[in-house]
């Protein structure tokens, strides 16, 4: 029986597509519906993808750096939620 796992390059491209799709979905949700309600506080949630991108670029998209980038983005999302409410 042969393995049907995609190559690392394919998995990386798929992960990138999911991440970009998630950010676009967040943008559409903020623009169309709002997350917190009326006001400009919804835009705080875009800090998380910005932090993710900055940390990922700073760590040159290496696996250990991506772990830190995802953790920083998660923490930024929590902080944005606390500040927005």
N, C-alpha and C positions, 0 to 999 in steps of 0.2 A: 504494500500500500504506500502510495507516495504522499508526501506532505503538500498541503494546499495553502500553507501560510504565505502571504505576500512578502515580497522582499522588503528590507528595511526602508528603502527609498519610497516604495509604495505606501507603507505605513506612515512614514513621515509626511508625505503629501496628503494623505487622507486626514491625518491629525491637523495639519495646517488648514485644510478646507473646512473641517468642523469648527476650528477656532474662529476663522473668518466669518463663517455662517452664524456663529453665536453672537459675535459682535454686531453683525448686521441686524440680527433679530433684536438685540438690545436697542440699537438705534431706532428701529421701526417701532418698538414698543414704547420708547420714550417719546418719540415724535407723535405717534397716533393716540396713545392712551394715557401716558404718564404712569409713573410707578407710585409716587407718593401722593399725588393729587395735583392741584393747581400750584403753579409756581415754578421757579427755576431750579429747585433743589434736585430734580431728577437728573440733571446733567452731572451731578457728583458721581453717579454710577459709572460714568465713562472714565473715571480715574483708574479703575481697575484694569481695563485693557491697555491704558497708557503705561501704567506701572509694569504690566506684563511685558510689553514691547521693550521698554527701556532696560529692564533687567535681563531679558532674553538676549538683546543685542550686546549688552555689557558682558555677558558670560559666553558670547559667541555661539549661542544655541546648543551648547553642550548639555548632556543629560543632567549632570549635577546642577548646572546653572538653571536648567528648565524647572527642576524641582523647586529651587529657590524662587524662581519667577512665578510659578503657580501659587506657592505659599504666600508670596507678597501680594499677588492679585486677590487671593481669598481674604487676606487681612484687610486690604484696601476696600473690598466690597463690604465687609462688616463695619468698618469705620464709616464708610459712606452711608450705610443704613442708619447708624446711630446718629450721625450728624444731620441727616435729612429728616429724621423723625423728631 
